[in-house]
Amino acid sequence: MDLNEKNIKKIRGLIVFTVLILVCLWKYTMVLQVISFAFGVLLPFILGGAIAFILNVPTHFFEVHFFKEERMKGHKLLTKLARPLSLVITLVCVFGVLAVILFGMIPHLSDTFKNLGDSIQEFIPKIQDWSGEVFKNNPDVITLVEEFELDWSNIVEASVKFLSDGAGSMLDSTFAAAKSIISGIATFFIAFSFACYIILQKEKLNIQVKKVLFAFVPKGRAEAALEVCSLTYKIFSGFLTGQCVEAIILGSMFSVSMYILRMPYALLIGVIIAFTALVPIFGSFIGCVLGVFLVYVANPVQALGFLVLFLVLQQIEGNLIYPHVVGNSVGLPSIWVLAAVSIGASLMGIVGMLIFIPIVSVAYALFREVVHLKLKKNGITPEEIN
């Protein structure tokens, strides 16, 4: 190899990179501490970016539909205030929904949980009678079931005793807890302010990022990076919007249907179904199990009716609602959706199940593009393979 200036730079860069890798492996604890410190510093801005990404979807919707350019002609003030007013409308909607949940649903849910406790108390004797018939030849099992009691007063008393015994340690950590709460509030306030700034100044920030990117990265790679970012935003926003709308529709369908059929816990199960439906594939079945349990405790006969109702609404949701609401926004085959959910669940739990579908969708779209380019380079069209 010729030791010209270009090759010398490559060798020097390779040596520096190798030394950095060795130092990181040797002092890995220090490296982890530095990464943890940097993440703590950047956390408000990362959280702010996530909040801005979520809030930008409804803000853009209101800006496009409520403040169309043809309507704003001749109204310079409204044109300038279109983005801030759209953001205000979005925040009013978000906080309005939270207020409805806090002041509207929670009282009903508390009554539901109280009735659920009473139903469990009434359900235990039925279990004891049933076990007596089934396990009449096994007196040990019958004795164990008959001795089982669910005394809420004893549970509350035990909880109070546990808290009183641990009061000393709790007092010792009061200052740390207060400091953590204040730090969390400050972090959220900074993140929320940063998110609002991103939404209000997104065109300006977009131009600044492009300038930096084209200044330090070759033009071809910069354009490719911007194309990947645009694809990522399109897939994530489509998936987020579709999942939220689909979850609200499905939860409302369950609540209304159960109310019409006079099934118990209609509101509670509707809320549970709506939240679990945010998790693709497995979420609805988790909601089904919880719903069957709640209905069975109150009325075992209606539990079978709820199961039939779930199967019917699930078919309607899967064949009619989901394709139209979410559509092909992620563009991912079913087998890879299942793989994405499984990998995300194993790595990051429920959060991973939510975000890995759009992540894998982006990777799938990019890999498909690379495959098509390679085929074109080799003089082969996808139609010839099909």
C-alpha positions, 0 to 999 in steps of 0.5 A: 500500500502506498503511504500517501497522504490519503492513506496515512490519514486513514491509518491515523484514524483507524489507530485513534478509533482502536485506541478509543475502543480499548480505553472504553473497554478498559474504563467501561465503568467510567464510560457508563457514568459519563453516558449516564450523566450526559443522558441526565443532562439531555433528558429534558430535551429528549423528552421535549422532542418526544412531546413535540413529535406527539403534539405536532400531529394534532397541531398540524391538523388544526393548522391545515384545516382551520387556517387554510391559506386561501381563507387567510388571504388578506389577514396577515395577523391570523396568518402569523397566529395560525401556528400558535392558535393551533398549538393552543387548541391542541393543548386545550383538547389534551388538557380537556381530555385529562380533565374529563378523565379526572373529574368525570371517569374517576368517580365512576371508576371508584364506584366500579372498584368498590362494587367489584370488591363487594362482588368478590366478597360474594363470589368467594362462597360460590367458589367454596361451594363449587370446590366442595362438589369438585374436590369432595374426595380430597378433604385437604383442598376443601379445608384450604378453600373454606379457610380462605377469606378476603377481609378488607378491614384486615388488609387495610389494617395490615397496610397501615401497620406496614406503613407505620413500621416503615415510617422511620425509613420513609422519613429518612428518605423524605428529602430525597423524595421531595428533591426527586419530585421537584427535579421531575417537575422542573424536567417536565417544565423544561421539556414542555417549553422546549416542545412548544418552541420546536413546534412554533419554530420548526421551519427555522429549526429545519433550515438550521439542521439542514445547514449544519448537515450539509456543512459537515456531511457530503451532499449525497449522504446528507440528502439520504439522511434527510430522506430517512428522517422524512420517512421516519416521521411519516411512518411514526406519525401515521402509526401514532395517529392511527393507533390512538384513533383506533383505540378510542373507537374500539373502547367506545364500541365496547362501552356502548355495546356493553351498556346496551346489553346491560353488562356490568363494568361497561365504562371500566372495561371500555377504558381498559380495552382502549388502553390495551388496544394501544399495544398491537396484536397482544393488547386486545387479548389482554383487555379480553382476559381482564374483561372476562374476569370482571364480568365473570365475578359479577355475573358468570352467565354474562361472561360468555356473552362478553366473550362473544361480544369481544370476538364480534367487535374484534372482527369488525375492528380488524377487518373494517376499522383498523385497515381504514384508520391505520391503513398501510401507514407502516407498510409492514407485512403481518409476520414482521409486525409480530416479530417487531412486537416480540422483539420490542417486548423482550427488549423494552417491555410495553414501550418497546411493543409500541415503538418497534413497529414503526422502527422496524417499518422504517428499516424494512422500507429502507432495506426494500429500497436497497434491494430494489437498487441492487436488482436494478444495478444487476439488470433484474426487475422485481416483476421478473422474480415474481 
